[in-house]
Amino acid sequence: MPSKTPAILSTVLTVIILVVFAVLSVFTQMLVLNGASESQGMTAMGISFVCQGVGVILAGVLAWWLANTAVNKWNWNTIIAVSIAVIAAVTLGGLISVISIIIAIPVAGIR
């Protein structure tokens, strides 16, 4: 039976990094939406928050799968597998976060 430690470690690291990035992203979005009305700003931040939450879940699943596959199927070193899985998952989560901000502002009706 293979060990699940690399998969758990990569998922936890990915989620922690993306949650910190999401918090910083929300603060940045609050500064950007300074001139918008309160209802538009809250709508944009809510849409962005939901999209970032989905992105964190998807990135966590990707990190788990990639670390597990790299160690068990491809016989990679555990440290390398966890590092590659975290980098790939954080990149995916970061892109989803940026796209969520770009989409949330026009959807909320802010011009």
Phi and psi restraints in degrees (value plus and minus 20) as a CYANA .aco file:
   2 PRO   PHI     -93.1   -53.1
   2 PRO   PSI     133.5   173.5
   3 SER   PHI     -98.7   -58.7
   3 SER   PSI     120.1   160.1
   4 LYS   PHI    -116.5   -76.5
   4 LYS   PSI     -17.7    22.3
   5 THR   PHI     -78.7   -38.7
   5 THR   PSI     -66.4   -26.4
   6 PRO   PHI     -82.1   -42.1
   6 PRO   PSI     -58.5   -18.5
   7 ALA   PHI     -86.5   -46.5
   7 ALA   PSI     -62.5   -22.5
   8 ILE   PHI     -85.5   -45.5
   8 ILE   PSI     -64.0   -24.0
   9 LEU   PHI     -82.4   -42.4
   9 LEU   PSI     -64.8   -24.8
  10 SER   PHI     -86.9   -46.9
  10 SER   PSI     -57.0   -17.0
  11 THR   PHI     -87.7   -47.7
  11 THR   PSI     -64.0   -24.0
  12 VAL   PHI     -84.8   -44.8
  12 VAL   PSI     -65.1   -25.1
  13 LEU   PHI     -81.2   -41.2
  13 LEU   PSI     -62.9   -22.9
  14 THR   PHI     -82.0   -42.0
  14 THR   PSI     -66.7   -26.7
  15 VAL   PHI     -84.2   -44.2
  15 VAL   PSI     -62.1   -22.1
  16 ILE   PHI     -82.7   -42.7
  16 ILE   PSI     -66.6   -26.6
  17 ILE   PHI     -82.8   -42.8
  17 ILE   PSI     -62.7   -22.7
  18 LEU   PHI     -92.5   -52.5
  18 LEU   PSI     -50.5   -10.5
  19 VAL   PHI     -88.1   -48.1
  19 VAL   PSI     -61.2   -21.2
  20 VAL   PHI     -82.4   -42.4
  20 VAL   PSI     -63.3   -23.3
  21 PHE   PHI     -83.7   -43.7
  21 PHE   PSI     -58.1   -18.1
  22 ALA   PHI     -86.7   -46.7
  22 ALA   PSI     -59.8   -19.8
  23 VAL   PHI     -84.0   -44.0
  23 VAL   PSI     -65.8   -25.8
  24 LEU   PHI     -83.3   -43.3
  24 LEU   PSI     -56.2   -16.2
  25 SER   PHI     -85.9   -45.9
  25 SER   PSI     -60.3   -20.3
  26 VAL   PHI     -86.4   -46.4
  26 VAL   PSI     -61.6   -21.6
  27 PHE   PHI     -83.0   -43.0
  27 PHE   PSI     -60.8   -20.8
  28 THR   PHI     -84.4   -44.4
  28 THR   PSI     -61.8   -21.8
  29 GLN   PHI     -85.5   -45.5
  29 GLN   PSI     -53.4   -13.4
  30 MET   PHI     -83.4   -43.4
  30 MET   PSI     -58.3   -18.3
  31 LEU   PHI     -89.3   -49.3
  31 LEU   PSI     -59.4   -19.4
  32 VAL   PHI     -87.6   -47.6
  32 VAL   PSI     -57.6   -17.6
  33 LEU   PHI    -108.2   -68.2
  33 LEU   PSI       2.3    42.3
  34 ASN   PHI     -79.9   -39.9
  34 ASN   PSI     -56.7   -16.7
  35 GLY   PHI    -107.7   -67.7
  35 GLY   PSI     -25.4    14.6
  36 ALA   PHI    -103.6   -63.6
  36 ALA   PSI     142.2   182.2
  37 SER   PHI     -90.1   -50.1
  37 SER   PSI     144.8   184.8
  38 GLU   PHI     -85.7   -45.7
  38 GLU   PSI     -61.1   -21.1
  39 SER   PHI     -88.0   -48.0
  39 SER   PSI     -59.7   -19.7
  40 GLN   PHI     -86.8   -46.8
  40 GLN   PSI     -61.6   -21.6
  41 GLY   PHI     -84.6   -44.6
  41 GLY   PSI     -62.4   -22.4
  42 MET   PHI     -88.1   -48.1
  42 MET   PSI     -55.5   -15.5
  43 THR   PHI     -84.7   -44.7
  43 THR   PSI     -65.8   -25.8
  44 ALA   PHI     -83.6   -43.6
  44 ALA   PSI     -62.6   -22.6
  45 MET   PHI     -88.9   -48.9
  45 MET   PSI     -55.1   -15.1
  46 GLY   PHI     -86.0   -46.0
  46 GLY   PSI     -64.3   -24.3
  47 ILE   PHI     -82.6   -42.6
  47 ILE   PSI     -65.0   -25.0
  48 SER   PHI     -82.7   -42.7
  48 SER   PSI     -60.9   -20.9
  49 PHE   PHI     -83.9   -43.9
  49 PHE   PSI     -62.9   -22.9
  50 VAL   PHI     -84.7   -44.7
  50 VAL   PSI     -65.4   -25.4
  51 CYS   PHI     -82.9   -42.9
  51 CYS   PSI     -59.9   -19.9
  52 GLN   PHI     -87.7   -47.7
  52 GLN   PSI     -54.9   -14.9
  53 GLY   PHI     -83.9   -43.9
  53 GLY   PSI     -63.1   -23.1
  54 VAL   PHI     -84.2   -44.2
  54 VAL   PSI     -59.7   -19.7
  55 GLY   PHI     -83.4   -43.4
  55 GLY   PSI     -58.5   -18.5
  56 VAL   PHI     -85.5   -45.5
  56 VAL   PSI     -61.5   -21.5
  57 ILE   PHI     -84.6   -44.6
  57 ILE   PSI     -66.8   -26.8
  58 LEU   PHI     -82.2   -42.2
  58 LEU   PSI     -61.4   -21.4
  59 ALA   PHI     -86.3   -46.3
  59 ALA   PSI     -57.5   -17.5
  60 GLY   PHI     -83.9   -43.9
  60 GLY   PSI     -61.1   -21.1
  61 VAL   PHI     -85.1   -45.1
  61 VAL   PSI     -62.6   -22.6
  62 LEU   PHI     -82.2   -42.2
  62 LEU   PSI     -62.8   -22.8
  63 ALA   PHI     -83.2   -43.2
  63 ALA   PSI     -62.9   -22.9
  64 TRP   PHI     -81.2   -41.2
  64 TRP   PSI     -70.5   -30.5
  65 TRP   PHI     -84.3   -44.3
  65 TRP   PSI     -65.2   -25.2
  66 LEU   PHI     -86.1   -46.1
  66 LEU   PSI     -63.1   -23.1
  67 ALA   PHI     -85.0   -45.0
  67 ALA   PSI     -63.4   -23.4
  68 ASN   PHI     -83.3   -43.3
  68 ASN   PSI     -64.4   -24.4
  69 THR   PHI     -86.9   -46.9
  69 THR   PSI     -61.7   -21.7
  70 ALA   PHI     -85.2   -45.2
  70 ALA   PSI     -58.9   -18.9
  71 VAL   PHI     -98.7   -58.7
  71 VAL   PSI     -66.7   -26.7
  72 ASN   PHI    -103.7   -63.7
  72 ASN   PSI     -60.3   -20.3
  73 LYS   PHI    -112.8   -72.8
  73 LYS   PSI     -62.5   -22.5
  74 TRP   PHI    -116.3   -76.3
  74 TRP   PSI     -24.8    15.2
  75 ASN   PHI      37.2    77.2
  75 ASN   PSI      22.5    62.5
  76 TRP   PHI    -100.0   -60.0
  76 TRP   PSI     141.3   181.3
  77 ASN   PHI     -84.2   -44.2
  77 ASN   PSI     123.8   163.8
  78 THR   PHI     -81.9   -41.9
  78 THR   PSI     -62.6   -22.6
  79 ILE   PHI     -85.3   -45.3
  79 ILE   PSI     -62.9   -22.9
  80 ILE   PHI     -86.1   -46.1
  80 ILE   PSI     -62.6   -22.6
  81 ALA   PHI     -82.6   -42.6
  81 ALA   PSI     -63.8   -23.8
  82 VAL   PHI     -85.9   -45.9
  82 VAL   PSI     -61.9   -21.9
  83 SER   PHI     -82.4   -42.4
  83 SER   PSI     -67.8   -27.8
  84 ILE   PHI     -84.5   -44.5
  84 ILE   PSI     -60.9   -20.9
  85 ALA   PHI     -84.0   -44.0
  85 ALA   PSI     -62.3   -22.3
  86 VAL   PHI     -87.0   -47.0
  86 VAL   PSI     -63.4   -23.4
  87 ILE   PHI     -82.3   -42.3
  87 ILE   PSI     -65.5   -25.5
  88 ALA   PHI     -84.7   -44.7
  88 ALA   PSI     -63.4   -23.4
  89 ALA   PHI     -90.1   -50.1
  89 ALA   PSI     -59.5   -19.5
  90 VAL   PHI     -87.0   -47.0
  90 VAL   PSI     -55.9   -15.9
  91 THR   PHI     -83.2   -43.2
  91 THR   PSI     -66.3   -26.3
  92 LEU   PHI     -81.7   -41.7
  92 LEU   PSI     -66.8   -26.8
  93 GLY   PHI     -83.9   -43.9
  93 GLY   PSI     -58.1   -18.1
  94 GLY   PHI     -85.8   -45.8
  94 GLY   PSI     -60.4   -20.4
  95 LEU   PHI     -85.3   -45.3
  95 LEU   PSI     -61.5   -21.5
  96 ILE   PHI     -83.8   -43.8
  96 ILE   PSI     -56.9   -16.9
  97 SER   PHI     -85.1   -45.1
  97 SER   PSI     -65.3   -25.3
  98 VAL   PHI     -85.8   -45.8
  98 VAL   PSI     -62.3   -22.3
  99 ILE   PHI     -84.8   -44.8
  99 ILE   PSI     -55.9   -15.9
 100 SER   PHI     -85.0   -45.0
 100 SER   PSI     -56.4   -16.4
 101 ILE   PHI     -89.1   -49.1
 101 ILE   PSI     -62.1   -22.1
 102 ILE   PHI     -84.0   -44.0
 102 ILE   PSI     -56.8   -16.8
 103 ILE   PHI     -98.5   -58.5
 103 ILE   PSI     -57.2   -17.2
 104 ALA   PHI     -86.4   -46.4
 104 ALA   PSI     -55.4   -15.4
 105 ILE   PHI     -87.5   -47.5
 105 ILE   PSI     -70.0   -30.0
 106 PRO   PHI     -87.7   -47.7
 106 PRO   PSI     -53.6   -13.6
 107 VAL   PHI     -84.2   -44.2
 107 VAL   PSI     -54.0   -14.0
 108 ALA   PHI     -95.8   -55.8
 108 ALA   PSI     -27.1    12.9
 109 GLY   PHI      69.3   109.3
 109 GLY   PSI       0.1    40.1
 110 ILE   PHI    -112.0   -72.0
 110 ILE   PSI     109.4   149.4
